[in-house]
Amino acid sequence: MSRMSELQILLVESLETGLSDDSIIELMVMEGVPREACPEILRVFKQSEDENDGQPDEAQEWHDFDPDC
């Protein structure tokens, strides 16, 4: 498994269990991620998870729109 995949699993599982950001950052540091990079990595990851909520984006909604319904 790649290092990036391991980090993604760590972040997903940590967020699902409700760990605080500080605790997640500590886990990231223990995995060898530079402490300075951790807050930004966590922020970007959380943002991408929020955007990928399983709902279609606006372009997909318009693509699927059927005016005859």
PyMOL Python script that loads the backbone (N, CA, C, O; Angstrom):
from pymol import cmd

cmd.read_pdbstr("""\
ATOM      1  N   MET A   1       0.849  -1.172   0.000  1.00  0.00           N
ATOM      2  CA  MET A   1       0.000   0.000   0.000  1.00  0.00           C
ATOM      3  C   MET A   1       0.893   1.233   0.000  1.00  0.00           C
ATOM      4  O   MET A   1       1.908   1.280   0.695  1.00  0.00           O
ATOM      5  N   SER A   2       0.504   2.222  -0.783  1.00  0.00           N
ATOM      6  CA  SER A   2       1.325   3.424  -0.868  1.00  0.00           C
ATOM      7  C   SER A   2       1.186   4.261   0.396  1.00  0.00           C
ATOM      8  O   SER A   2       0.211   4.146   1.138  1.00  0.00           O
ATOM      9  N   ARG A   3       2.159   5.081   0.612  1.00  0.00           N
ATOM     10  CA  ARG A   3       2.174   5.962   1.790  1.00  0.00           C
ATOM     11  C   ARG A   3       0.981   6.917   1.780  1.00  0.00           C
ATOM     12  O   ARG A   3       0.409   7.229   2.824  1.00  0.00           O
ATOM     13  N   MET A   4       0.615   7.379   0.572  1.00  0.00           N
ATOM     14  CA  MET A   4      -0.515   8.293   0.453  1.00  0.00           C
ATOM     15  C   MET A   4      -1.818   7.578   0.827  1.00  0.00           C
ATOM     16  O   MET A   4      -2.679   8.159   1.489  1.00  0.00           O
ATOM     17  N   SER A   5      -1.961   6.330   0.407  1.00  0.00           N
ATOM     18  CA  SER A   5      -3.151   5.548   0.759  1.00  0.00           C
ATOM     19  C   SER A   5      -3.232   5.333   2.263  1.00  0.00           C
ATOM     20  O   SER A   5      -4.311   5.414   2.850  1.00  0.00           O
ATOM     21  N   GLU A   6      -2.107   5.064   2.876  1.00  0.00           N
ATOM     22  CA  GLU A   6      -2.078   4.872   4.324  1.00  0.00           C
ATOM     23  C   GLU A   6      -2.498   6.144   5.045  1.00  0.00           C
ATOM     24  O   GLU A   6      -3.241   6.096   6.025  1.00  0.00           O
ATOM     25  N   LEU A   7      -2.017   7.286   4.552  1.00  0.00           N
ATOM     26  CA  LEU A   7      -2.377   8.563   5.163  1.00  0.00           C
ATOM     27  C   LEU A   7      -3.873   8.828   4.982  1.00  0.00           C
ATOM     28  O   LEU A   7      -4.534   9.305   5.904  1.00  0.00           O
ATOM     29  N   GLN A   8      -4.396   8.525   3.818  1.00  0.00           N
ATOM     30  CA  GLN A   8      -5.822   8.726   3.570  1.00  0.00           C
ATOM     31  C   GLN A   8      -6.654   7.861   4.515  1.00  0.00           C
ATOM     32  O   GLN A   8      -7.636   8.338   5.083  1.00  0.00           O
ATOM     33  N   ILE A   9      -6.277   6.608   4.687  1.00  0.00           N
ATOM     34  CA  ILE A   9      -6.994   5.716   5.605  1.00  0.00           C
ATOM     35  C   ILE A   9      -6.934   6.264   7.027  1.00  0.00           C
ATOM     36  O   ILE A   9      -7.936   6.270   7.741  1.00  0.00           O
ATOM     37  N   LEU A  10      -5.759   6.720   7.429  1.00  0.00           N
ATOM     38  CA  LEU A  10      -5.590   7.296   8.765  1.00  0.00           C
ATOM     39  C   LEU A  10      -6.533   8.483   8.957  1.00  0.00           C
ATOM     40  O   LEU A  10      -7.197   8.593   9.988  1.00  0.00           O
ATOM     41  N   LEU A  11      -6.588   9.364   7.966  1.00  0.00           N
ATOM     42  CA  LEU A  11      -7.430  10.547   8.079  1.00  0.00           C
ATOM     43  C   LEU A  11      -8.911  10.183   8.100  1.00  0.00           C
ATOM     44  O   LEU A  11      -9.665  10.705   8.922  1.00  0.00           O
ATOM     45  N   VAL A  12      -9.327   9.305   7.218  1.00  0.00           N
ATOM     46  CA  VAL A  12     -10.739   8.898   7.169  1.00  0.00           C
ATOM     47  C   VAL A  12     -11.156   8.274   8.496  1.00  0.00           C
ATOM     48  O   VAL A  12     -12.177   8.655   9.070  1.00  0.00           O
ATOM     49  N   GLU A  13     -10.376   7.324   8.979  1.00  0.00           N
ATOM     50  CA  GLU A  13     -10.723   6.639  10.225  1.00  0.00           C
ATOM     51  C   GLU A  13     -10.704   7.591  11.418  1.00  0.00           C
ATOM     52  O   GLU A  13     -11.547   7.493  12.309  1.00  0.00           O
ATOM     53  N   SER A  14      -9.745   8.508  11.433  1.00  0.00           N
ATOM     54  CA  SER A  14      -9.655   9.461  12.544  1.00  0.00           C
ATOM     55  C   SER A  14     -10.848  10.399  12.564  1.00  0.00           C
ATOM     56  O   SER A  14     -11.398  10.689  13.626  1.00  0.00           O
ATOM     57  N   LEU A  15     -11.249  10.872  11.394  1.00  0.00           N
ATOM     58  CA  LEU A  15     -12.401  11.769  11.317  1.00  0.00           C
ATOM     59  C   LEU A  15     -13.696  11.025  11.652  1.00  0.00           C
ATOM     60  O   LEU A  15     -14.578  11.581  12.306  1.00  0.00           O
ATOM     61  N   GLU A  16     -13.812   9.782  11.212  1.00  0.00           N
ATOM     62  CA  GLU A  16     -15.020   8.994  11.504  1.00  0.00           C
ATOM     63  C   GLU A  16     -15.186   8.732  12.993  1.00  0.00           C
ATOM     64  O   GLU A  16     -16.309   8.661  13.492  1.00  0.00           O
ATOM     65  N   THR A  17     -14.073   8.589  13.704  1.00  0.00           N
ATOM     66  CA  THR A  17     -14.155   8.319  15.139  1.00  0.00           C
ATOM     67  C   THR A  17     -14.281   9.593  15.963  1.00  0.00           C
ATOM     68  O   THR A  17     -14.441   9.537  17.183  1.00  0.00           O
ATOM     69  N   GLY A  18     -14.207  10.746  15.295  1.00  0.00           N
ATOM     70  CA  GLY A  18     -14.411  12.005  15.987  1.00  0.00           C
ATOM     71  C   GLY A  18     -13.193  12.559  16.705  1.00  0.00           C
ATOM     72  O   GLY A  18     -13.330  13.382  17.610  1.00  0.00           O
ATOM     73  N   LEU A  19     -12.007  12.120  16.317  1.00  0.00           N
ATOM     74  CA  LEU A  19     -10.801  12.668  16.951  1.00  0.00           C
ATOM     75  C   LEU A  19     -10.680  14.159  16.662  1.00  0.00           C
ATOM     76  O   LEU A  19     -11.116  14.638  15.616  1.00  0.00           O
ATOM     77  N   SER A  20     -10.091  14.872  17.586  1.00  0.00           N
ATOM     78  CA  SER A  20      -9.864  16.306  17.392  1.00  0.00           C
ATOM     79  C   SER A  20      -8.775  16.513  16.348  1.00  0.00           C
ATOM     80  O   SER A  20      -7.980  15.614  16.075  1.00  0.00           O
ATOM     81  N   ASP A  21      -8.751  17.707  15.772  1.00  0.00           N
ATOM     82  CA  ASP A  21      -7.715  18.020  14.792  1.00  0.00           C
ATOM     83  C   ASP A  21      -6.324  17.870  15.390  1.00  0.00           C
ATOM     84  O   ASP A  21      -5.412  17.375  14.727  1.00  0.00           O
ATOM     85  N   ASP A  22      -6.154  18.297  16.645  1.00  0.00           N
ATOM     86  CA  ASP A  22      -4.841  18.182  17.287  1.00  0.00           C
ATOM     87  C   ASP A  22      -4.413  16.720  17.410  1.00  0.00           C
ATOM     88  O   ASP A  22      -3.246  16.391  17.197  1.00  0.00           O
ATOM     89  N   SER A  23      -5.348  15.855  17.751  1.00  0.00           N
ATOM     90  CA  SER A  23      -5.027  14.430  17.871  1.00  0.00           C
ATOM     91  C   SER A  23      -4.678  13.827  16.510  1.00  0.00           C
ATOM     92  O   SER A  23      -3.763  13.012  16.394  1.00  0.00           O
ATOM     93  N   ILE A  24      -5.418  14.241  15.488  1.00  0.00           N
ATOM     94  CA  ILE A  24      -5.139  13.747  14.142  1.00  0.00           C
ATOM     95  C   ILE A  24      -3.760  14.210  13.691  1.00  0.00           C
ATOM     96  O   ILE A  24      -3.009  13.441  13.092  1.00  0.00           O
ATOM     97  N   ILE A  25      -3.430  15.448  13.973  1.00  0.00           N
ATOM     98  CA  ILE A  25      -2.111  15.975  13.606  1.00  0.00           C
ATOM     99  C   ILE A  25      -1.017  15.185  14.316  1.00  0.00           C
ATOM    100  O   ILE A  25       0.013  14.881  13.713  1.00  0.00           O
ATOM    101  N   GLU A  26      -1.224  14.853  15.575  1.00  0.00           N
ATOM    102  CA  GLU A  26      -0.230  14.055  16.302  1.00  0.00           C
ATOM    103  C   GLU A  26      -0.045  12.689  15.650  1.00  0.00           C
ATOM    104  O   GLU A  26       1.079  12.204  15.525  1.00  0.00           O
ATOM    105  N   LEU A  27      -1.139  12.073  15.237  1.00  0.00           N
ATOM    106  CA  LEU A  27      -1.034  10.785  14.541  1.00  0.00           C
ATOM    107  C   LEU A  27      -0.271  10.934  13.222  1.00  0.00           C
ATOM    108  O   LEU A  27       0.539  10.079  12.865  1.00  0.00           O
ATOM    109  N   MET A  28      -0.536  12.020  12.511  1.00  0.00           N
ATOM    110  CA  MET A  28       0.160  12.258  11.240  1.00  0.00           C
ATOM    111  C   MET A  28       1.666  12.407  11.469  1.00  0.00           C
ATOM    112  O   MET A  28       2.476  11.880  10.706  1.00  0.00           O
ATOM    113  N   VAL A  29       2.022  13.124  12.518  1.00  0.00           N
ATOM    114  CA  VAL A  29       3.442  13.314  12.847  1.00  0.00           C
ATOM    115  C   VAL A  29       4.083  11.975  13.194  1.00  0.00           C
ATOM    116  O   VAL A  29       5.212  11.700  12.789  1.00  0.00           O
ATOM    117  N   MET A  30       3.363  11.146  13.944  1.00  0.00           N
ATOM    118  CA  MET A  30       3.888   9.826  14.294  1.00  0.00           C
ATOM    119  C   MET A  30       4.089   8.959  13.051  1.00  0.00           C
ATOM    120  O   MET A  30       4.924   8.055  13.052  1.00  0.00           O
ATOM    121  N   GLU A  31       3.324   9.234  11.991  1.00  0.00           N
ATOM    122  CA  GLU A  31       3.467   8.504  10.728  1.00  0.00           C
ATOM    123  C   GLU A  31       4.550   9.094   9.836  1.00  0.00           C
ATOM    124  O   GLU A  31       4.793   8.596   8.737  1.00  0.00           O
ATOM    125  N   GLY A  32       5.202  10.158  10.308  1.00  0.00           N
ATOM    126  CA  GLY A  32       6.321  10.717   9.562  1.00  0.00           C
ATOM    127  C   GLY A  32       6.013  11.937   8.719  1.00  0.00           C
ATOM    128  O   GLY A  32       6.876  12.407   7.977  1.00  0.00           O
ATOM    129  N   VAL A  33       4.792  12.462   8.818  1.00  0.00           N
ATOM    130  CA  VAL A  33       4.445  13.678   8.084  1.00  0.00           C
ATOM    131  C   VAL A  33       5.036  14.870   8.836  1.00  0.00           C
ATOM    132  O   VAL A  33       4.883  14.963  10.054  1.00  0.00           O
ATOM    133  N   PRO A  34       5.712  15.787   8.130  1.00  0.00           N
ATOM    134  CA  PRO A  34       6.266  16.958   8.814  1.00  0.00           C
ATOM    135  C   PRO A  34       5.175  17.764   9.521  1.00  0.00           C
ATOM    136  O   PRO A  34       4.144  18.076   8.925  1.00  0.00           O
ATOM    137  N   ARG A  35       5.405  18.097  10.783  1.00  0.00           N
ATOM    138  CA  ARG A  35       4.412  18.807  11.598  1.00  0.00           C
ATOM    139  C   ARG A  35       3.906  20.081  10.914  1.00  0.00           C
ATOM    140  O   ARG A  35       2.722  20.409  10.997  1.00  0.00           O
ATOM    141  N   GLU A  36       4.818  20.801  10.232  1.00  0.00           N
ATOM    142  CA  GLU A  36       4.426  22.061   9.601  1.00  0.00           C
ATOM    143  C   GLU A  36       3.382  21.846   8.504  1.00  0.00           C
ATOM    144  O   GLU A  36       2.564  22.726   8.241  1.00  0.00           O
ATOM    145  N   ALA A  37       3.413  20.690   7.874  1.00  0.00           N
ATOM    146  CA  ALA A  37       2.510  20.411   6.755  1.00  0.00           C
ATOM    147  C   ALA A  37       1.163  19.855   7.213  1.00  0.00           C
ATOM    148  O   ALA A  37       0.190  19.913   6.461  1.00  0.00           O
ATOM    149  N   CYS A  38       1.089  19.330   8.401  1.00  0.00           N
ATOM    150  CA  CYS A  38      -0.107  18.617   8.852  1.00  0.00           C
ATOM    151  C   CYS A  38      -1.383  19.458   8.849  1.00  0.00           C
ATOM    152  O   CYS A  38      -2.396  18.997   8.323  1.00  0.00           O
ATOM    153  N   PRO A  39      -1.384  20.669   9.410  1.00  0.00           N
ATOM    154  CA  PRO A  39      -2.648  21.429   9.417  1.00  0.00           C
ATOM    155  C   PRO A  39      -3.201  21.687   8.009  1.00  0.00           C
ATOM    156  O   PRO A  39      -4.410  21.598   7.791  1.00  0.00           O
ATOM    157  N   GLU A  40      -2.333  22.001   7.073  1.00  0.00           N
ATOM    158  CA  GLU A  40      -2.781  22.273   5.707  1.00  0.00           C
ATOM    159  C   GLU A  40      -3.272  20.992   5.031  1.00  0.00           C
ATOM    160  O   GLU A  40      -4.290  21.010   4.339  1.00  0.00           O
ATOM    161  N   ILE A  41      -2.569  19.899   5.223  1.00  0.00           N
ATOM    162  CA  ILE A  41      -3.003  18.621   4.652  1.00  0.00           C
ATOM    163  C   ILE A  41      -4.379  18.248   5.206  1.00  0.00           C
ATOM    164  O   ILE A  41      -5.263  17.840   4.453  1.00  0.00           O
ATOM    165  N   LEU A  42      -4.556  18.387   6.502  1.00  0.00           N
ATOM    166  CA  LEU A  42      -5.834  18.061   7.130  1.00  0.00           C
ATOM    167  C   LEU A  42      -6.940  18.972   6.619  1.00  0.00           C
ATOM    168  O   LEU A  42      -8.045  18.505   6.345  1.00  0.00           O
ATOM    169  N   ARG A  43      -6.663  20.258   6.488  1.00  0.00           N
ATOM    170  CA  ARG A  43      -7.657  21.216   5.990  1.00  0.00           C
ATOM    171  C   ARG A  43      -8.105  20.853   4.575  1.00  0.00           C
ATOM    172  O   ARG A  43      -9.300  20.816   4.281  1.00  0.00           O
ATOM    173  N   VAL A  44      -7.132  20.586   3.703  1.00  0.00           N
ATOM    174  CA  VAL A  44      -7.445  20.247   2.318  1.00  0.00           C
ATOM    175  C   VAL A  44      -8.214  18.926   2.245  1.00  0.00           C
ATOM    176  O   VAL A  44      -9.152  18.793   1.459  1.00  0.00           O
ATOM    177  N   PHE A  45      -7.820  17.963   3.055  1.00  0.00           N
ATOM    178  CA  PHE A  45      -8.507  16.672   3.068  1.00  0.00           C
ATOM    179  C   PHE A  45      -9.955  16.841   3.502  1.00  0.00           C
ATOM    180  O   PHE A  45     -10.859  16.291   2.873  1.00  0.00           O
ATOM    181  N   LYS A  46     -10.187  17.600   4.576  1.00  0.00           N
ATOM    182  CA  LYS A  46     -11.550  17.809   5.056  1.00  0.00           C
ATOM    183  C   LYS A  46     -12.387  18.547   4.015  1.00  0.00           C
ATOM    184  O   LYS A  46     -13.565  18.242   3.826  1.00  0.00           O
ATOM    185  N   GLN A  47     -11.780  19.508   3.348  1.00  0.00           N
ATOM    186  CA  GLN A  47     -12.485  20.260   2.312  1.00  0.00           C
ATOM    187  C   GLN A  47     -12.875  19.332   1.159  1.00  0.00           C
ATOM    188  O   GLN A  47     -13.999  19.399   0.660  1.00  0.00           O
ATOM    189  N   SER A  48     -11.955  18.472   0.739  1.00  0.00           N
ATOM    190  CA  SER A  48     -12.262  17.564  -0.368  1.00  0.00           C
ATOM    191  C   SER A  48     -13.318  16.550   0.040  1.00  0.00           C
ATOM    192  O   SER A  48     -14.137  16.151  -0.789  1.00  0.00           O
ATOM    193  N   GLU A  49     -13.319  16.124   1.300  1.00  0.00           N
ATOM    194  CA  GLU A  49     -14.343  15.203   1.782  1.00  0.00           C
ATOM    195  C   GLU A  49     -15.709  15.879   1.798  1.00  0.00           C
ATOM    196  O   GLU A  49     -16.715  15.248   1.475  1.00  0.00           O
ATOM    197  N   ASP A  50     -15.755  17.166   2.174  1.00  0.00           N
ATOM    198  CA  ASP A  50     -17.016  17.904   2.183  1.00  0.00           C
ATOM    199  C   ASP A  50     -17.578  18.048   0.779  1.00  0.00           C
ATOM    200  O   ASP A  50     -18.788  17.951   0.576  1.00  0.00           O
ATOM    201  N   GLU A  51     -16.696  18.280  -0.194  1.00  0.00           N
ATOM    202  CA  GLU A  51     -17.128  18.460  -1.573  1.00  0.00           C
ATOM    203  C   GLU A  51     -17.578  17.135  -2.187  1.00  0.00           C
ATOM    204  O   GLU A  51     -18.394  17.124  -3.108  1.00  0.00           O
ATOM    205  N   ASN A  52     -17.062  16.044  -1.693  1.00  0.00           N
ATOM    206  CA  ASN A  52     -17.386  14.723  -2.224  1.00  0.00           C
ATOM    207  C   ASN A  52     -18.384  14.040  -1.298  1.00  0.00           C
ATOM    208  O   ASN A  52     -18.085  13.008  -0.697  1.00  0.00           O
ATOM    209  N   ASP A  53     -19.578  14.631  -1.190  1.00  0.00           N
ATOM    210  CA  ASP A  53     -20.576  14.123  -0.262  1.00  0.00           C
ATOM    211  C   ASP A  53     -21.541  13.129  -0.891  1.00  0.00           C
ATOM    212  O   ASP A  53     -22.551  12.775  -0.282  1.00  0.00           O
ATOM    213  N   GLY A  54     -21.239  12.678  -2.103  1.00  0.00           N
ATOM    214  CA  GLY A  54     -22.094  11.718  -2.765  1.00  0.00           C
ATOM    215  C   GLY A  54     -23.211  12.345  -3.572  1.00  0.00           C
ATOM    216  O   GLY A  54     -23.917  11.653  -4.307  1.00  0.00           O
ATOM    217  N   GLN A  55     -23.375  13.641  -3.441  1.00  0.00           N
ATOM    218  CA  GLN A  55     -24.402  14.344  -4.193  1.00  0.00           C
ATOM    219  C   GLN A  55     -23.834  14.796  -5.539  1.00  0.00           C
ATOM    220  O   GLN A  55     -22.655  15.137  -5.630  1.00  0.00           O
ATOM    221  N   PRO A  56     -24.667  14.799  -6.584  1.00  0.00           N
ATOM    222  CA  PRO A  56     -24.177  15.262  -7.884  1.00  0.00           C
ATOM    223  C   PRO A  56     -23.886  16.753  -7.858  1.00  0.00           C
ATOM    224  O   PRO A  56     -24.550  17.517  -7.157  1.00  0.00           O
ATOM    225  N   ASP A  57     -22.898  17.153  -8.622  1.00  0.00           N
ATOM    226  CA  ASP A  57     -22.627  18.583  -8.716  1.00  0.00           C
ATOM    227  C   ASP A  57     -23.634  19.209  -9.685  1.00  0.00           C
ATOM    228  O   ASP A  57     -24.425  18.502 -10.308  1.00  0.00           O
ATOM    229  N   GLU A  58     -23.599  20.520  -9.805  1.00  0.00           N
ATOM    230  CA  GLU A  58     -24.578  21.229 -10.633  1.00  0.00           C
ATOM    231  C   GLU A  58     -24.544  20.768 -12.085  1.00  0.00           C
ATOM    232  O   GLU A  58     -25.594  20.617 -12.709  1.00  0.00           O
ATOM    233  N   ALA A  59     -23.357  20.545 -12.627  1.00  0.00           N
ATOM    234  CA  ALA A  59     -23.239  20.105 -14.019  1.00  0.00           C
ATOM    235  C   ALA A  59     -23.911  18.750 -14.217  1.00  0.00           C
ATOM    236  O   ALA A  59     -24.588  18.533 -15.221  1.00  0.00           O
ATOM    237  N   GLN A  60     -23.728  17.849 -13.275  1.00  0.00           N
ATOM    238  CA  GLN A  60     -24.352  16.525 -13.382  1.00  0.00           C
ATOM    239  C   GLN A  60     -25.871  16.624 -13.253  1.00  0.00           C
ATOM    240  O   GLN A  60     -26.604  15.913 -13.940  1.00  0.00           O
ATOM    241  N   GLU A  61     -26.338  17.504 -12.375  1.00  0.00           N
ATOM    242  CA  GLU A  61     -27.778  17.670 -12.226  1.00  0.00           C
ATOM    243  C   GLU A  61     -28.406  18.146 -13.532  1.00  0.00           C
ATOM    244  O   GLU A  61     -29.449  17.637 -13.941  1.00  0.00           O
ATOM    245  N   TRP A  62     -27.772  19.127 -14.192  1.00  0.00           N
ATOM    246  CA  TRP A  62     -28.295  19.622 -15.458  1.00  0.00           C
ATOM    247  C   TRP A  62     -28.199  18.552 -16.540  1.00  0.00           C
ATOM    248  O   TRP A  62     -29.088  18.447 -17.384  1.00  0.00           O
ATOM    249  N   HIS A  63     -27.149  17.769 -16.525  1.00  0.00           N
ATOM    250  CA  HIS A  63     -26.990  16.690 -17.517  1.00  0.00           C
ATOM    251  C   HIS A  63     -28.135  15.679 -17.389  1.00  0.00           C
ATOM    252  O   HIS A  63     -28.651  15.176 -18.386  1.00  0.00           O
ATOM    253  N   ASP A  64     -28.516  15.396 -16.150  1.00  0.00           N
ATOM    254  CA  ASP A  64     -29.559  14.398 -15.894  1.00  0.00           C
ATOM    255  C   ASP A  64     -30.970  14.979 -15.960  1.00  0.00           C
ATOM    256  O   ASP A  64     -31.945  14.232 -15.883  1.00  0.00           O
ATOM    257  N   PHE A  65     -31.093  16.294 -16.099  1.00  0.00           N
ATOM    258  CA  PHE A  65     -32.382  16.944 -16.099  1.00  0.00           C
ATOM    259  C   PHE A  65     -33.219  16.520 -17.302  1.00  0.00           C
ATOM    260  O   PHE A  65     -32.759  16.572 -18.443  1.00  0.00           O
ATOM    261  N   ASP A  66     -34.433  16.106 -17.035  1.00  0.00           N
ATOM    262  CA  ASP A  66     -35.346  15.712 -18.114  1.00  0.00           C
ATOM    263  C   ASP A  66     -36.574  16.630 -18.041  1.00  0.00           C
ATOM    264  O   ASP A  66     -37.410  16.474 -17.151  1.00  0.00           O
ATOM    265  N   PRO A  67     -36.684  17.582 -18.969  1.00  0.00           N
ATOM    266  CA  PRO A  67     -37.796  18.537 -18.891  1.00  0.00           C
ATOM    267  C   PRO A  67     -39.149  17.888 -19.151  1.00  0.00           C
ATOM    268  O   PRO A  67     -40.183  18.501 -18.884  1.00  0.00           O
ATOM    269  N   ASP A  68     -39.163  16.673 -19.660  1.00  0.00           N
ATOM    270  CA  ASP A  68     -40.431  16.005 -19.942  1.00  0.00           C
ATOM    271  C   ASP A  68     -41.004  15.263 -18.728  1.00  0.00           C
ATOM    272  O   ASP A  68     -42.087  14.683 -18.805  1.00  0.00           O
ATOM    273  N   CYS A  69     -40.278  15.283 -17.617  1.00  0.00           N
ATOM    274  CA  CYS A  69     -40.792  14.592 -16.422  1.00  0.00           C
ATOM    275  C   CYS A  69     -41.827  15.412 -15.712  1.00  0.00           C
ATOM    276  O   CYS A  69     -42.362  14.981 -14.691  1.00  0.00           O
TER     277      CYS A  69
END
""", "prot")
cmd.dss("prot")
cmd.show_as("cartoon", "prot")
cmd.util.cbc("prot")
cmd.orient("prot")
